[in-house]
Amino acid sequence: MMQNLTTDQPGRLLAIGDIHGCLRQLETLLARVAPTDQDQVVFLGDYVDRGPESAGVIDTLIDFGRTFPATVFLRGNHEQMFAGYLSGQDPSVFLLNGGLKTLASYHNKGLWPIPQAHRDFLDSLVNIYQTGDFIFVHAGLRPGRSLAEQDDMDLLWIRQEFINTDYDWGKPVVYGHTPLEKPRLTETRMGLDTGCVYGRQLTCCEVRSRQLWQV
């Protein structure tokens, strides 16, 4: 599902990379960036799995969205796996990709069964978002295809086919999914997954000015 929002937000356009249950880093990063009602924040997906506090991250994001209703929450492949698990699909893919830590975080917070508000949050996520000047997506885009022709699996899972080409969709693509040692900021790509859950940093970028905050 594509989301296009026409907003009159006069402030910053901020994008935040993959969180993966790293609640402490998320809270610290948000405190440093200090979003206001004038800003719009786009979260690039992968809020859960592998890290210790996925349930707390979802709680924080739900509250953040209530406070800042212009916020956009993209779906990552890990949210896709989590939603599949909750809908009764084969659990093995979810559990083998960090899902056990996600479930443990819910048990540790006494949030079992998983709250309906969290299920609703997962259902509300969008696969791609664009403004007049930027495209935001979790994993990337298939080169040679227009935005309307993109496949949802590519939006959530593509990696090398997107990364290893300079194909230009007419505006920079802001993405996460592929862990990097530092942000990738080129004319056509802005990669912001800097591997927080692997002991590196959680990154926020003001995409117009390319100012960075990292925790």
MOHUJO-V950899 format. One record per residue. N is the residue number from 0. RES is the residue in one small letter. SS is DSSP state (~ for helix, > for strand, _ for the rest). PHI is phi in whole degrees, 0 to 359 (999 if undefined). D_LAST is the distance of its C-alpha to the last C-alpha in Angstrom with 2 decimals. Layout:
N,RES,SS,PHI,D_LAST  N,RES,SS,PHI,D_LAST
//
This chain:
0,m,_,999,30.93  1,m,>,271,29.99  2,q,>,239,28.68  3,n,>,243,29.52  4,l,_,246,28.81  5,t,_,263,30.54  6,t,_,244,28.59  7,d,_,251,29.22  8,q,_,297,25.67  9,p,_,274,25.83  10,g,_,265,22.19  11,r,_,281,19.09  12,l,>,249,18.78  13,l,>,250,15.20  14,a,>,235,14.19  15,i,>,238,11.39  16,g,_,283,11.42  17,d,_,299,12.44  18,i,_,261,11.20  19,h,_,51,13.95  20,g,_,77,14.20  21,c,_,269,10.71  22,l,~,294,11.44  23,r,~,301,9.53  24,q,~,294,6.06  25,l,~,298,8.12  26,e,~,298,9.67  27,t,~,294,7.00  28,l,~,297,5.90  29,l,~,298,9.69  30,a,~,294,10.52  31,r,~,287,8.96  32,v,~,288,10.55  33,a,_,52,13.54  34,p,_,301,15.64  35,t,_,236,19.35  36,d,_,296,22.59  37,q,_,278,22.96  38,d,_,266,20.00  39,q,>,235,19.89  40,v,>,247,16.92  41,v,>,244,17.43  42,f,>,269,15.65  43,l,_,269,16.49  44,g,_,98,17.51  45,d,_,58,17.01  46,y,_,273,15.88  47,v,_,242,17.85  48,d,_,79,18.95  49,r,_,75,17.81  50,g,_,275,15.15  51,p,_,276,16.55  52,e,_,226,16.46  53,s,~,299,17.56  54,a,~,299,20.08  55,g,~,294,17.71  56,v,~,298,15.49  57,i,~,297,18.80  58,d,~,304,19.93  59,t,~,296,16.93  60,l,~,292,17.43  61,i,~,300,21.14  62,d,~,297,20.80  63,f,~,297,18.52  64,g,~,295,21.20  65,r,~,291,23.90  66,t,~,287,22.39  67,f,_,234,21.69  68,p,_,293,24.46  69,a,_,280,23.78  70,t,_,297,20.68  71,v,>,245,21.20  72,f,>,246,20.23  73,l,>,277,21.00  74,r,_,272,22.38  75,g,_,258,20.91  76,n,~,296,23.18  77,h,~,286,21.82  78,e,~,291,22.84  79,q,~,299,26.12  80,m,~,294,26.69  81,f,~,297,25.88  82,a,~,296,28.30  83,g,~,297,30.84  84,y,~,301,30.72  85,l,~,292,31.28  86,s,_,270,34.17  87,g,_,95,35.90  88,q,_,287,35.27  89,d,_,309,35.26  90,p,_,282,32.30  91,s,~,297,31.98  92,v,~,296,29.56  93,f,~,298,27.12  94,l,~,293,27.54  95,l,~,279,27.22  96,n,~,243,23.90  97,g,~,99,21.89  98,g,~,294,23.96  99,l,~,299,25.18  100,k,~,290,21.80  101,t,~,297,21.71  102,l,~,297,25.22  103,a,~,298,24.51  104,s,~,295,21.77  105,y,~,290,24.48  106,h,~,298,27.02  107,n,~,296,24.84  108,k,_,269,24.36  109,g,_,71,28.07  110,l,_,257,27.55  111,w,_,219,30.37  112,p,_,295,31.85  113,i,_,300,28.79  114,p,_,299,29.08  115,q,~,299,30.72  116,a,~,299,28.01  117,h,~,286,25.54  118,r,~,296,28.25  119,d,~,297,28.84  120,f,~,300,25.19  121,l,~,300,25.38  122,d,~,290,28.67  123,s,~,275,27.40  124,l,_,293,24.83  125,v,>,245,25.85  126,n,_,272,25.83  127,i,>,203,25.58  128,y,>,219,25.13  129,q,>,221,26.24  130,t,_,250,26.67  131,g,_,296,29.13  132,d,_,240,26.79  133,f,>,217,24.24  134,i,>,246,24.38  135,f,>,242,21.58  136,v,>,206,21.99  137,h,_,290,20.19  138,a,_,260,21.73  139,g,_,153,23.96  140,l,_,231,27.57  141,r,_,279,30.83  142,p,_,302,32.18  143,g,_,85,35.59  144,r,_,244,35.24  145,s,_,290,34.81  146,l,~,300,32.28  147,a,~,294,35.21  148,e,~,265,36.09  149,q,_,292,32.73  150,d,_,267,32.86  151,d,~,302,30.47  152,m,~,296,29.94  153,d,~,294,28.79  154,l,~,301,26.38  155,l,~,261,24.71  156,w,~,232,25.39  157,i,_,302,26.34  158,r,_,221,24.67  159,q,~,297,26.69  160,e,~,298,29.29  161,f,~,276,26.75  162,i,~,292,24.51  163,n,_,270,27.55  164,t,_,226,29.28  165,d,_,258,28.95  166,y,_,309,30.91  167,d,_,248,30.47  168,w,_,270,30.62  169,g,_,95,31.11  170,k,_,203,27.59  171,p,>,299,24.11  172,v,>,259,22.78  173,v,>,260,19.15  174,y,>,214,18.27  175,g,_,236,16.08  176,h,_,75,17.81  177,t,_,262,17.97  178,p,_,296,15.08  179,l,_,237,14.45  180,e,_,286,13.14  181,k,_,211,12.10  182,p,_,303,12.84  183,r,>,259,16.63  184,l,>,237,18.05  185,t,_,240,21.85  186,e,_,296,24.70  187,t,_,247,24.96  188,r,>,224,21.64  189,m,>,224,17.98  190,g,>,268,16.15  191,l,_,237,12.61  192,d,_,275,12.30  193,t,_,251,10.18  194,g,>,67,11.04  195,c,~,305,8.35  196,v,~,291,11.54  197,y,~,261,12.87  198,g,_,92,10.54  199,r,_,260,8.45  200,q,>,236,5.27  201,l,_,263,5.32  202,t,>,240,6.80  203,c,>,238,8.99  204,c,>,229,12.06  205,e,>,277,15.03  206,v,_,288,17.50  207,r,_,286,20.41  208,s,_,268,19.05  209,r,_,67,16.33  210,q,>,291,13.90  211,l,>,243,10.28  212,w,>,234,7.01  213,q,>,220,3.78  214,v,_,234,0.00
//
